[in-house]
Amino acid sequence: MVLYGFIGTLFFASSLVFGRTTLGSFRVFIVFFGSGLLLTGIIVLTSITSAFVSYKKGIDPDNVVIPVVTTVVDVAGVISLLIMLNIMGM
């Protein structure tokens, strides 16, 4: 959560420097922070689910969890960013 807030703050500051209004800069912050919140929930759910499912099926979770989480988070990251952009009307 701290990382998404930090990235949002960096984009907030940079958009102010490059001439955006405070409201526009705040919307950029909300987009990054909100998509990070969405993504964090997806990461937790995917990690726990894939670990338990792979363990129940007798597969080593170390070999399954990282590739599954990486793939899901790559796709979910783009989707959560697009969802937040749509919500904020950007």
MDAnalysis code that builds the backbone (N, CA, C; Angstrom):
import MDAnalysis as mda
import numpy as np

u = mda.Universe.empty(270, n_residues=90, atom_resindex=np.repeat(np.arange(90), 3), trajectory=True)
u.add_TopologyAttr("name", ["N", "CA", "C"] * 90)
u.add_TopologyAttr("resid", np.arange(1, 91))
u.add_TopologyAttr("resname", ["MET", "VAL", "LEU", "TYR", "GLY", "PHE", "ILE", "GLY", "THR", "LEU", "PHE", "PHE", "ALA", "SER", "SER", "LEU", "VAL", "PHE", "GLY", "ARG", "THR", "THR", "LEU", "GLY", "SER", "PHE", "ARG", "VAL", "PHE", "ILE", "VAL", "PHE", "PHE", "GLY", "SER", "GLY", "LEU", "LEU", "LEU", "THR", "GLY", "ILE", "ILE", "VAL", "LEU", "THR", "SER", "ILE", "THR", "SER", "ALA", "PHE", "VAL", "SER", "TYR", "LYS", "LYS", "GLY", "ILE", "ASP", "PRO", "ASP", "ASN", "VAL", "VAL", "ILE", "PRO", "VAL", "VAL", "THR", "THR", "VAL", "VAL", "ASP", "VAL", "ALA", "GLY", "VAL", "ILE", "SER", "LEU", "LEU", "ILE", "MET", "LEU", "ASN", "ILE", "MET", "GLY", "MET"])
u.atoms.positions = np.array([
    [0.807, -1.178, 0.000],
    [0.000, 0.000, 0.000],
    [0.860, 1.256, 0.000],
    [1.951, 1.217, 0.736],
    [2.827, 2.376, 0.816],
    [3.431, 2.672, -0.550],
    [3.797, 1.625, -1.277],
    [4.398, 1.819, -2.597],
    [3.428, 2.481, -3.562],
    [2.177, 2.053, -3.566],
    [1.192, 2.659, -4.459],
    [0.930, 4.110, -4.082],
    [0.897, 4.398, -2.806],
    [0.758, 5.778, -2.358],
    [1.952, 6.632, -2.749],
    [3.149, 6.046, -2.652],
    [4.366, 6.759, -3.031],
    [4.388, 7.051, -4.529],
    [4.048, 6.057, -5.334],
    [4.010, 6.256, -6.785],
    [2.943, 7.287, -7.151],
    [1.795, 7.192, -6.514],
    [0.747, 8.174, -6.758],
    [1.191, 9.580, -6.397],
    [1.912, 9.710, -5.281],
    [2.417, 11.014, -4.866],
    [3.439, 11.553, -5.852],
    [4.312, 10.676, -6.361],
    [5.273, 11.110, -7.379],
    [4.575, 11.624, -8.632],
    [3.567, 10.892, -9.093],
    [2.834, 11.343, -10.266],
    [2.024, 12.601, -9.968],
    [1.510, 12.730, -8.757],
    [0.800, 13.947, -8.346],
    [1.733, 15.145, -8.453],
    [2.921, 15.017, -7.884],
    [3.886, 16.118, -7.903],
    [4.351, 16.431, -9.319],
    [4.644, 15.397, -10.099],
    [5.127, 15.643, -11.457],
    [4.050, 16.259, -12.343],
    [2.796, 15.872, -12.144],
    [1.749, 16.475, -12.951],
    [1.502, 17.926, -12.547],
    [1.719, 18.266, -11.267],
    [1.646, 19.673, -10.861],
    [2.773, 20.478, -11.487],
    [3.973, 19.878, -11.526],
    [5.128, 20.565, -12.109],
    [4.904, 20.835, -13.596],
    [4.272, 19.905, -14.287],
    [4.067, 20.059, -15.724],
    [2.765, 20.776, -16.071],
    [2.162, 21.446, -15.108],
    [1.079, 22.351, -15.396],
    [-0.336, 21.832, -15.266],
    [-0.546, 20.674, -14.720],
    [-1.918, 20.200, -14.504],
    [-2.494, 20.889, -13.279],
    [-3.796, 20.932, -13.229],
    [-4.453, 21.524, -12.068],
    [-4.336, 20.580, -10.876],
    [-4.609, 21.102, -9.704],
    [-4.549, 20.279, -8.496],
    [-5.571, 19.146, -8.562],
    [-6.771, 19.438, -9.080],
    [-7.799, 18.405, -9.185],
    [-7.365, 17.298, -10.148],
    [-6.789, 17.668, -11.284],
    [-6.300, 16.665, -12.239],
    [-5.178, 15.829, -11.652],
    [-4.303, 16.486, -10.899],
    [-3.205, 15.762, -10.259],
    [-3.721, 14.818, -9.186],
    [-4.742, 15.251, -8.453],
    [-5.332, 14.391, -7.430],
    [-6.007, 13.185, -8.074],
    [-6.624, 13.376, -9.233],
    [-7.256, 12.255, -9.941],
    [-6.212, 11.223, -10.362],
    [-5.033, 11.695, -10.784],
    [-3.946, 10.776, -11.144],
    [-3.516, 9.974, -9.913],
    [-3.402, 10.651, -8.773],
    [-3.048, 9.961, -7.534],
    [-4.084, 8.893, -7.188],
    [-5.366, 9.243, -7.289],
    [-6.438, 8.303, -6.967],
    [-6.415, 7.108, -7.910],
    [-6.126, 7.332, -9.190],
    [-6.064, 6.223, -10.145],
    [-4.981, 5.231, -9.737],
    [-3.783, 5.716, -9.433],
    [-2.697, 4.806, -9.077],
    [-2.936, 4.129, -7.738],
    [-3.392, 4.884, -6.760],
    [-3.619, 4.299, -5.446],
    [-4.780, 3.311, -5.479],
    [-5.855, 3.661, -6.164],
    [-7.017, 2.765, -6.263],
    [-6.707, 1.488, -7.010],
    [-5.945, 1.601, -8.103],
    [-5.598, 0.382, -8.833],
    [-4.663, -0.487, -8.005],
    [-3.820, 0.135, -7.190],
    [-2.975, -0.635, -6.278],
    [-3.773, -1.369, -5.227],
    [-4.818, -0.728, -4.717],
    [-5.681, -1.393, -3.739],
    [-6.403, -2.592, -4.368],
    [-6.938, -2.388, -5.566],
    [-7.590, -3.501, -6.263],
    [-6.606, -4.644, -6.500],
    [-5.424, -4.279, -6.945],
    [-4.424, -5.293, -7.282],
    [-3.943, -6.048, -6.045],
    [-3.840, -5.376, -4.925],
    [-3.396, -6.037, -3.698],
    [-4.362, -7.137, -3.284],
    [-5.644, -6.865, -3.360],
    [-6.630, -7.898, -3.049],
    [-6.540, -9.088, -3.985],
    [-6.322, -8.805, -5.266],
    [-6.199, -9.884, -6.247],
    [-4.939, -10.707, -5.982],
    [-3.852, -10.045, -5.614],
    [-2.598, -10.757, -5.329],
    [-2.772, -11.696, -4.145],
    [-3.368, -11.201, -3.075],
    [-3.559, -12.020, -1.873],
    [-4.450, -13.220, -2.184],
    [-5.570, -12.964, -2.838],
    [-6.500, -14.044, -3.172],
    [-5.860, -15.086, -4.092],
    [-5.136, -14.634, -5.094],
    [-4.483, -15.559, -6.030],
    [-3.388, -16.369, -5.347],
    [-2.604, -15.726, -4.518],
    [-1.506, -16.424, -3.823],
    [-2.021, -17.516, -2.910],
    [-2.985, -17.168, -2.085],
    [-3.511, -18.141, -1.127],
    [-4.224, -19.279, -1.844],
    [-5.057, -18.930, -2.821],
    [-5.805, -19.956, -3.542],
    [-4.882, -20.911, -4.282],
    [-3.907, -20.357, -5.019],
    [-3.020, -21.241, -5.787],
    [-2.144, -22.098, -4.878],
    [-1.756, -21.575, -3.717],
    [-0.953, -22.373, -2.781],
    [-1.753, -23.544, -2.227],
    [-2.997, -23.288, -1.811],
    [-3.811, -24.362, -1.247],
    [-4.218, -25.387, -2.299],
    [-4.577, -24.923, -3.488],
    [-4.987, -25.854, -4.548],
    [-3.819, -26.729, -4.974],
    [-2.654, -26.135, -5.156],
    [-1.509, -26.949, -5.579],
    [-1.094, -27.937, -4.492],
    [-1.173, -27.535, -3.233],
    [-0.833, -28.441, -2.141],
    [-1.823, -29.594, -2.055],
    [-3.125, -29.283, -2.222],
    [-4.145, -30.338, -2.169],
    [-3.981, -31.348, -3.298],
    [-3.508, -30.890, -4.449],
    [-3.336, -31.794, -5.584],
    [-1.988, -32.515, -5.551],
    [-1.188, -32.247, -4.519],
    [0.087, -32.942, -4.373],
    [1.208, -32.341, -5.189],
    [1.022, -31.127, -5.677],
    [2.061, -30.448, -6.457],
    [2.792, -29.486, -5.528],
    [4.092, -29.375, -5.728],
    [4.891, -28.479, -4.895],
    [4.469, -27.027, -5.135],
    [3.973, -26.338, -4.112],
    [3.526, -24.950, -4.288],
    [4.626, -24.009, -4.755],
    [5.888, -24.337, -4.434],
    [6.985, -23.480, -4.876],
    [7.087, -23.435, -6.400],
    [6.686, -24.505, -7.058],
    [6.761, -24.559, -8.510],
    [5.523, -24.002, -9.198],
    [4.457, -23.795, -8.449],
    [3.185, -23.389, -9.048],
    [2.822, -21.940, -8.730],
    [2.994, -21.543, -7.483],
    [2.455, -20.268, -7.019],
    [3.072, -19.079, -7.752],
    [4.377, -19.034, -7.875],
    [5.027, -17.867, -8.480],
    [4.616, -17.673, -9.942],
    [4.636, -18.713, -10.796],
    [4.190, -18.480, -12.178],
    [2.715, -18.096, -12.288],
    [1.873, -18.699, -11.460],
    [0.442, -18.383, -11.520],
    [0.199, -16.948, -11.061],
    [0.790, -16.570, -9.951],
    [0.592, -15.224, -9.424],
    [1.157, -14.182, -10.395],
    [2.317, -14.438, -10.956],
    [2.910, -13.498, -11.906],
    [2.011, -13.286, -13.114],
    [1.489, -14.366, -13.659],
    [0.619, -14.256, -14.828],
    [-0.669, -13.519, -14.503],
    [-1.301, -13.899, -13.406],
    [-2.576, -13.274, -13.025],
    [-2.379, -11.797, -12.703],
    [-1.301, -11.467, -11.987],
    [-1.072, -10.085, -11.585],
    [-0.717, -9.202, -12.774],
    [-0.013, -9.734, -13.754],
    [0.272, -8.949, -14.958],
    [-1.019, -8.526, -15.649],
    [-1.914, -9.455, -15.831],
    [-3.184, -9.158, -16.492],
    [-4.068, -8.296, -15.590],
    [-4.142, -8.646, -14.314],
    [-5.003, -7.918, -13.383],
    [-4.503, -6.491, -13.158],
    [-3.202, -6.277, -13.245],
    [-2.659, -4.931, -13.077],
    [-3.146, -3.988, -14.160],
    [-3.121, -4.458, -15.389],
    [-3.610, -3.642, -16.498],
    [-5.116, -3.416, -16.368],
    [-5.839, -4.478, -16.025],
    [-7.295, -4.357, -15.894],
    [-7.671, -3.410, -14.749],
    [-6.990, -3.501, -13.608],
    [-7.311, -2.615, -12.483],
    [-6.981, -1.164, -12.823],
    [-5.918, -0.948, -13.573],
    [-5.594, 0.412, -14.001],
    [-6.665, 0.956, -14.940],
    [-7.127, 0.135, -15.863],
    [-8.184, 0.558, -16.777],
    [-9.503, 0.794, -16.045],
    [-9.800, -0.030, -15.051],
    [-11.020, 0.167, -14.258],
    [-10.963, 1.506, -13.530],
    [-9.834, 1.800, -12.894],
    [-9.717, 3.061, -12.164],
    [-9.731, 4.260, -13.110],
    [-9.126, 4.131, -14.282],
    [-9.198, 5.219, -15.253],
    [-10.636, 5.461, -15.680],
    [-11.379, 4.391, -15.855],
    [-12.791, 4.512, -16.247],
    [-13.618, 5.141, -15.124],
    [-13.383, 4.726, -13.890],
    [-14.109, 5.280, -12.745],
    [-13.820, 6.777, -12.599],
    [-12.579, 7.167, -12.789],
    [-12.202, 8.572, -12.622],
    [-12.499, 9.412, -13.872],
    [-12.970, 8.762, -14.930],
    [-13.345, 9.489, -16.137],
    [-12.168, 10.050, -16.910],
    [-11.089, 9.334, -16.914],
    [-9.893, 9.799, -17.624],
    [-9.703, 9.061, -18.925],
])
